[in-house]
Amino acid sequence: MSKGVHRFAVFVACATFFLIIAGANVTSHDAGLATSDWPLSNGQVFPKMVGNLFWEHGHRLVATAVGLLTIALAIYIQVREPRAWVRRLGWSALGAVVAQGLLGGLTVKLNLPLIVSAAHATLAQLFFLITVSLAVSTSRAWLEPLTIEPDGASLRPMCVASLAVILTQLVLGATLRHSATWDQALPTPLLVAHICGAVVVTLFLGTTVALVLLRHRGQSWLAKPAKIAAALLVVQLGLGLAAYVTRMRSPYDPQPLNPMIAITVAHVACGALVFAAAIVMTLRVFRSLRSGRNEYRLAPA
């Protein structure tokens, strides 16, 4: 195992997170159609970065950089990584980033249809999931022997369920954000669904975190990502409430205003971080429980 692979995977995951923030800024600034060209902007590779073109073309430049980094990472993994499933994960990352780029172009060419825009935002989160998984699975700690007792197999389905409801909530949020411009009212059914989704995420993720801390409080390998996920969830709920209150208090103000943009982008970014913390926790639970069962079987009678 090469330290370089792990460090590069962490760098790509961080770059992907930055790309999510860049994409959130495009939507928050209503800059999705700042240019009708793709992949060029106004027929240029480097147009004047003024107005909304700064956000839209800036997003494309960041996406291009992440795409090139992902190509390099996939090749690096094939050369230095002995585990076949990690190599396959590297190719999956490459496939996801290519599909993401094509969806991004399609959103522009089709004038931001809701289903394509929401799919573009959703695939961004799935690509983030893959890059975070690569960062975790290539770490030295992943290969170290563990001594966790096999007393929490029920954590596995709870972790998977938490990931599923978080992803569903991210999809609802993306659909809500792309379904109305700033001068339109938010669609009530989607808004209610998103609020209900926040309750469901809180219940599932909160229960999972509580189980992890109850059973493995003294094992930082599992407890640390659980605590981080819980803290980020609290922040995320606060940001969601702040975004709603800010929009409702200024229904007739010219939008997008900087406070609304900042809160909304922070809400999107924090949602991605909640997802990332849950991914790390889930991967470590699966790794730990598998190791625990093996050690239990080999223990002397």
C-alpha positions in Angstrom: 0.0 0.0 0.0 1.4 3.4 -1.0 0.9 6.5 1.2 0.9 8.4 -2.0 -2.3 6.7 -3.2 -4.1 7.5 0.0 -3.0 11.2 0.1 -4.0 11.6 -3.6 -7.4 10.0 -2.9 -7.9 12.4 0.0 -7.0 15.3 -2.2 -9.4 14.2 -4.9 -12.2 13.8 -2.3 -11.5 17.4 -1.0 -11.5 18.7 -4.6 -14.8 17.0 -5.1 -16.2 18.7 -2.0 -15.0 22.0 -3.4 -16.7 21.2 -6.7 -20.0 20.6 -4.9 -19.7 24.1 -3.3 -18.9 25.6 -6.8 -22.1 23.9 -8.2 -24.2 25.2 -5.3 -22.9 28.7 -6.1 -24.1 28.4 -9.7 -27.6 27.5 -8.6 -27.7 30.1 -5.8 -26.6 32.8 -8.2 -29.1 31.7 -10.8 -26.1 31.3 -13.1 -27.0 28.0 -14.8 -27.7 29.7 -18.1 -25.1 32.4 -17.9 -23.9 31.0 -21.3 -25.8 28.7 -23.7 -22.5 27.1 -24.9 -21.0 23.9 -23.7 -18.2 22.9 -23.2 -17.0 26.4 -24.3 -18.5 29.5 -22.7 -19.5 32.2 -25.3 -17.3 30.3 -27.8 -14.2 30.7 -25.6 -12.1 28.5 -23.3 -11.3 31.4 -21.1 -14.0 34.0 -21.4 -14.1 37.2 -19.3 -15.1 36.1 -15.9 -17.7 38.7 -15.2 -21.2 38.5 -13.7 -22.8 35.1 -13.5 -20.3 33.8 -16.0 -17.8 33.9 -13.2 -19.8 31.2 -11.3 -20.9 29.1 -14.3 -17.5 29.0 -16.1 -15.7 28.8 -12.8 -17.7 25.7 -12.0 -16.7 24.2 -15.3 -13.1 24.9 -14.7 -13.2 23.2 -11.3 -15.1 20.3 -12.8 -12.5 19.9 -15.5 -9.7 19.9 -12.9 -11.6 17.3 -10.8 -12.0 15.2 -13.9 -8.3 15.3 -14.7 -7.5 14.4 -11.1 -9.9 11.5 -11.2 -8.3 10.1 -14.3 -4.9 10.4 -12.7 -6.2 8.7 -9.5 -7.8 5.8 -11.4 -4.6 5.1 -13.2 -2.5 5.5 -10.0 -4.7 3.0 -8.2 -4.4 0.5 -11.0 -0.6 0.7 -10.8 -0.1 0.7 -7.0 -3.2 -1.0 -5.5 -3.2 -4.8 -5.1 -6.9 -5.1 -4.1 -9.2 -5.8 -7.0 -12.2 -4.2 -5.4 -10.4 -0.9 -4.8 -9.2 -0.9 -8.4 -12.8 -1.4 -9.5 -13.8 1.5 -7.3 -11.2 3.6 -9.0 -12.7 2.9 -12.4 -16.2 3.6 -10.9 -15.0 7.1 -9.9 -13.8 7.7 -13.4 -17.0 6.5 -14.9 -19.0 8.7 -12.5 -17.1 11.8 -13.2 -17.4 11.4 -17.0 -21.2 10.8 -16.6 -21.3 13.9 -14.4 -19.7 16.0 -17.0 -22.1 14.9 -19.7 -25.1 15.5 -17.4 -23.7 19.0 -16.8 -23.5 19.7 -20.5 -27.0 18.3 -21.0 -28.5 20.7 -18.4 -27.2 23.6 -20.4 -28.1 22.3 -23.8 -31.7 21.5 -22.6 -32.1 24.8 -20.7 -32.0 23.4 -17.2 -34.8 20.8 -17.2 -35.6 19.8 -13.6 -35.1 16.1 -13.9 -31.6 16.5 -15.5 -30.5 19.2 -13.1 -31.6 17.1 -10.1 -29.8 14.1 -11.6 -26.7 16.2 -12.1 -26.8 17.2 -8.4 -27.5 13.7 -7.2 -24.7 12.1 -9.2 -22.4 14.7 -7.7 -23.2 13.3 -4.3 -22.7 9.7 -5.5 -19.3 10.7 -7.0 -18.4 12.2 -3.6 -19.4 8.9 -2.0 -16.9 7.0 -4.2 -14.1 9.4 -3.6 -14.6 9.4 0.1 -14.7 5.6 0.0 -11.4 5.5 -1.9 -9.8 7.8 0.7 -11.0 5.6 3.6 -10.1 2.3 2.0 -6.6 3.3 0.9 -5.6 4.5 4.4 -3.1 2.6 6.5 -5.6 2.4 9.3 -7.9 0.4 7.1 -5.4 -2.5 6.8 -4.4 -2.6 10.5 -5.8 -5.5 12.6 -8.7 -4.6 14.8 -9.9 -6.1 18.1 -13.5 -5.0 18.2 -15.9 -7.7 19.5 -18.6 -8.8 17.2 -21.4 -7.5 19.3 -23.0 -5.0 16.9 -24.0 -6.7 13.6 -27.2 -4.7 13.7 -25.2 -1.6 13.1 -24.6 -2.6 9.5 -28.2 -2.3 8.3 -28.7 0.8 10.4 -25.7 2.5 8.8 -26.8 1.5 5.3 -30.3 2.8 6.1 -28.9 6.1 7.3 -26.9 6.5 4.1 -30.0 5.8 2.1 -32.2 8.3 3.8 -29.4 11.0 3.7 -29.0 10.4 0.0 -32.8 10.6 -0.5 -32.8 13.9 1.4 -30.0 15.3 -0.7 -32.0 14.4 -3.8 -35.1 16.1 -2.4 -33.0 19.1 -1.6 -31.5 19.3 -5.1 -35.0 18.9 -6.6 -36.3 21.7 -4.4 -33.4 24.0 -5.3 -33.8 23.5 -9.0 -37.6 23.6 -9.1 -38.0 27.4 -8.6 -36.0 30.5 -9.2 -35.6 33.1 -6.5 -38.6 35.1 -7.8 -40.9 32.1 -7.4 -42.4 30.5 -4.4 -41.0 27.2 -3.3 -43.3 24.3 -4.3 -45.2 23.3 -1.1 -45.2 19.5 -1.7 -41.4 19.4 -2.2 -40.8 21.7 0.7 -42.9 19.6 3.0 -41.2 16.4 1.7 -37.8 18.0 2.4 -38.8 19.0 5.9 -40.2 15.5 6.6 -37.0 14.1 5.2 -34.9 16.1 7.7 -36.9 14.5 10.5 -36.4 11.0 9.0 -32.6 11.6 8.6 -32.4 12.9 12.2 -34.2 9.7 13.5 -32.1 7.3 11.5 -28.7 8.9 11.8 -29.3 9.8 15.4 -30.2 6.3 16.3 -27.2 4.9 14.4 -24.8 7.3 16.1 -26.3 6.5 19.5 -25.8 2.8 18.9 -22.2 3.3 17.8 -21.4 5.4 20.8 -23.2 3.1 23.2 -21.4 0.0 22.1 -18.0 1.4 21.0 -17.6 4.7 22.9 -13.9 3.9 23.8 -12.9 3.0 20.2 -12.1 6.2 18.4 -12.0 4.3 15.0 -15.8 4.1 15.2 -16.7 6.8 17.7 -15.0 9.7 16.0 -16.9 9.6 12.7 -20.1 9.1 14.6 -19.5 12.1 16.8 -18.6 14.2 13.7 -21.7 13.1 11.9 -23.9 14.0 14.9 -22.3 17.5 15.2 -22.7 18.2 11.5 -26.3 17.0 11.6 -27.0 19.6 14.2 -25.3 22.3 12.2 -27.2 21.2 9.0 -30.6 21.4 10.7 -29.7 24.9 11.9 -28.7 26.0 8.4 -31.8 24.5 6.9 -34.0 26.5 9.3 -31.9 29.6 8.7 -32.3 29.3 4.9 -36.1 28.9 5.3 -36.5 31.8 7.7 -34.3 34.1 5.6 -36.3 33.4 2.5 -39.6 33.8 4.2 -38.6 37.1 5.8 -37.6 38.7 2.4 -40.2 37.5 -0.1 -40.3 40.9 -2.0 -36.6 41.7 -1.8 -34.5 41.4 -5.0 -32.9 38.0 -5.0 -30.4 36.4 -4.7 -29.1 38.5 -1.8 -25.7 37.6 -0.4 -27.0 36.4 3.0 -29.4 34.0 1.3 -26.7 32.8 -1.0 -24.2 32.2 1.8 -26.7 30.3 3.9 -28.0 28.2 1.0 -24.5 27.2 -0.2 -23.4 26.4 3.4 -26.5 24.2 3.7 -25.6 22.3 0.6 -21.9 22.0 1.7 -22.8 20.8 5.2 -25.2 18.3 3.8 -22.4 16.8 1.8 -20.2 16.7 4.9 -23.0 14.9 6.8 -23.1 12.4 4.0 -19.3 12.0 4.0 -19.2 11.4 7.8 -21.9 8.8 7.5 -19.9 7.1 4.7 -16.8 6.9 6.8 -18.8 5.6 9.8 -20.5 3.0 7.6 -17.3 1.7 6.0 -15.6 1.5 9.4 -18.5 -0.4 10.9 -18.4 -2.9 8.1 -14.6 -3.3 8.3 -14.6 -3.5 12.1 -17.4 -6.0 12.5 -15.9 -8.3 9.8 -12.6 -8.2 11.6 -14.3 -8.8 14.9 -16.1 -11.9 13.7 -12.8 -13.3 12.3 -11.0 -12.7 15.5 -13.8 -14.2 17.5 -13.7 -17.4 15.5 -9.9 -17.7 16.0 -10.1 -17.0 19.7 -9.2 -19.9 21.9 -12.0 -21.7 23.7 
